[in-house]
Amino acid sequence: MVATPPSADSEHYIRCARLTKVFKDFWMRNRVTAVNEIDLDVRRGEVFGLLGPNGSGKSTTIKMILGLLHPSSGVISVFGKTPRDVSIKHDIGYLPEESYLYRFLNARETLDYYGKLFHQDRRKRQNRIDMLLEMVGLDKVQRRPIGEYSKGMQRRIGLAQALINDPKLLILDEPTTGMDPIGTRQIKDLIVQLKESGKTVLLCSHLLSDVEDVTDRAAIMFGGKVRRAGSIDDLLVRHDETTLTTPALSEAETEKMLQLLGKAGVHDVKVTQGRQRLESLFLEIVESAQREGVATAGAGNAGAVAAFLTESHTETDGQAKERGTSQVIDDLLSPATVQPSTAPLPSNKPIAAPVQKERVLEELTAPAPVAKPAAKPTTKPSNSSSARPETPNDAPSSAAPPTPPAAADQSILDDLMN
Amino acid sequence: MSKPLIRWLLILVALAAATAGFGALLWAQDMRPLARVVLVVGQVALVAWLTRGLFVWRHVGWVSQASRLILLTLGLGLIALLCEQLGHRAAAIMFVGIWAMSAAFMLGVELLRFAFSPGHPVLGVARTLVDEAIRMRLALVFVVGVVLLIPFLPFALAGETRLQYRVESFLTYAMMLVTMLLSLMTLLLACRTVSSELTQHQAFLTLTKPVGRMQYLAGKWLGLMGLNLLLAAVAGVGIYAFTQVLVTDALAQVGADPDRQIDYIATQEQVLSARRSTEPEPVNESALALDFKNRLYNLRLKNPRRFGNPDDPSTQVTDRQRGLVRFEAVREWMTIPNRSAQTYRFSGLEGAAAVGPTVQLRFEPRAAGQLNDNMVGLTLRINDRPFADARTSMPLARVRNSTWHVAYIESQLIRDDGTLDVTIFNDAPGQPTVRFEPNGGLEVFYSVGGFGPNLIRSIAVVWVRLAFLAMLGLAAATFLSFPVACMVCLLVFLAAVGSSYLDKSLSNYAAVYAQTDGVWAYATAAVGKFFAKVREGELFDAFKLVIRLIGETFTLAVPPMARYSPTPLLAGGRMVEWSLVGGAAWRIGVISTGVVGLFAAWVFHRREIARVTV
């Protein structure tokens, strides 16, 4: 039985309670339980990741949230209403996992069509279409039929259609599938920027690094059930390992460090040379080629985030009036050329920063981080997407001060100081 | 429009105006050689500037359309010119017709897209359907069929020697062609657009926007109807134009040939007009009533169980049986034995007396026996005066058996009360009995309107029929796959078109006699007969009854399109009455389309759009 949705709650855009979807065969026998009594809630203003391997029930859940499938039992509430209520769809943007666009329309006609579905008048549609096409870098190929687009270009125009109504809630199903690293990075940047402008994003993916970069909270599904859920920080912190990041050390210095750690009883230490991320290298090369003016037949440079996507929410929050709209846009917009993430990657920081090794050692051995060795590690970055380590090797040192395990405690540090 | 584009347009207009202005000025000043030079140079510059602009701005929608139109005009114009030069005037006219219909269609599509451009979901869906129809080539095949075949038909029928038959055949084939092509296009397009959007998931995106499912279907239907309206209009104009081509061409060849003159006049009066007809009535109704009573009495004597006791009132005779007996009596009354005569009264002709100089007596004599030369000799008297044809001033000549003939009668002979008595003598020695079929075998026609409005009403009926087919296709595709939906729709379409034939066939296949009228009485009688047949061991007859019941249930559900067929009326020069258009609009356009539409909305509202097959 599907119960009526719970009452409206302005802090929860999506609420699912004991949500179940069973697919039946022709004889109405249960064939597959795609979603099995899951509880989910997506709060206003957050980026929520729905993770899981193929066939775990992510897309089925999203389709039930969108009203494309009906739950077998349980409750779904979107903006406090049932998903089949057409009125809620004014505030939803949806990017499906594949291109479900009309192949015979060109990019401009596609956006025009979806704009009409939101009752937008011609002037408003045209303004938004211009901004969105520039934002996704398809303004130069806007007259080509979608059927001639590459998969990545189709994803871009799919993203643009999801944003045509300036949605409060953006549902992205595998948004980076088929995208090149530039597009992937741009989408991740966009998600961060949309979040900063007050929008809520439900991100469904099995590309975990993408999700990790941008989400605040996540639920991991398997076999139709939610196995783990919570904030990304809570989910990812490892209590049995500490990562130290230093400027490049000589062999002797490394050896000395290992000896010191050995004296403290820490023997299982792994030392690796710092590496640049492949994504950063790729972006550098493309940026360089673009500076040289090398032509491409595909999507062009992505432009700034469409102004209407950031205007409405800042105005709603009363912030635009204080800072001025242009200031808000300036703050949010990235330059027209491909840039590294506005949520800066660790690899974009200077790898060999001119920092005195001694000073590093002093900082490392400063007593402050170990003042409470028994305390729970608190690697809380100021910006969840920018300061979070992507691999143990390139974990940032400044934003997330290392917290040694309780076993190493004060004695190791004493040795280091001697 | 961007500034460079506006600049290009302004220069184009300025160039055209300057060329025309200077040329005219110099011409008026009698500086003709210089005027010619200016005109030539100006035109060359104009063409060059136009070509450059069309190339540079080819990505702009309307420029691209204009380019296509210009290319089409140039291409077909050159071919038509070539045909004309080579002496193939018919081919030249055909290509001009193809160009005109194609250009009208292209412009119409742009108008349609403009009409669907406001920001509303229903209009958005409708416009996308139009784009889909044109760009995915499915509809284009049928459009090309209409645009090519209508201009081709008049010349394919050149074998007909008489203009009247040629025009009749053209109208019949053209209307059938348009009806069939547009019906198939509508069904295929309606089935395809919904089923493909469900299987290829475009509907996922549309229906996650603030678009109700009813709005989605309404948009699809509106788009289909818009496209049908455009095509029906283009086809209608094409049919009208080529009818005029046929007639004008014939007029040029009439000359002093009296046969051709008569043929031309007959075409104008019997085909290219809208005529009403009236059926004959007996001058003495009581004689017919007495005949009917006697027949009923005899039937009761023979079969009192079925027709009731002869001494009882006729309560046990159904209206249907009564109608059949009456039909037999009328048939008898319309039969004229040798050396006898019958007078038929035509009434309600007040309007005819006021309108035209003549009315037409249309008849088809059928001799009951063998004739040596297959000719029938009849003598007519009109209002008890000898008949003389209003065209030829001659009495009726011997006419061919089982063939339609028309005799012109002066309108002034119609009495003030609108009646006209026609007495027919079967007075040729040794000639067998001659009869006229009731319901159409003997009629008086009079003109009440022109061909153009009649064609418009015919096209309107066709369009109403397409409204049902569009909704049928959409409804089927909401829960069936494309091939299955197509098959179901074609079955319903064929049953609807042949509904009257199916009814007759089923009645003859397995007879059922009900004691009283009404569906319940009929159903009780049918079921009773079924069990009686089973008891008697006549299982095949019982099976035939089941087949009849299934067939009748099906024909009851489909709209009676055969009843609303304008083609025979149009080709026969009969008035396509507004009552027919209104009846079609109500019965097919509102009731049938509405019922199917509600069914589609119910199914589509309930179904899971993203249903997964596992």
Interface residues (C-beta under 8 A of the other chain):
Chain A: F23 D25 R31 V32 A34 T60 K63 L66 G67 L68 L69 H70 V86 S87 K89 H90 I92 Y94 P96 E98 Y100 L101 Y102 F104 L105 E109 Y113 Y114 G115 K116 L117 F118 H119 Q120 D121 R122 K124 R125 R143 P145 Q161 N165
Chain B: H59 S117 P118 G119 H120 P121 L123 G124 V125 R127 T128 D131 E132 R135 M136 Q200 H201 Q202 F204 L205 T206 L207 T208 K209 P210 V211 G212 E608 I609 A610 R611 V612 V614
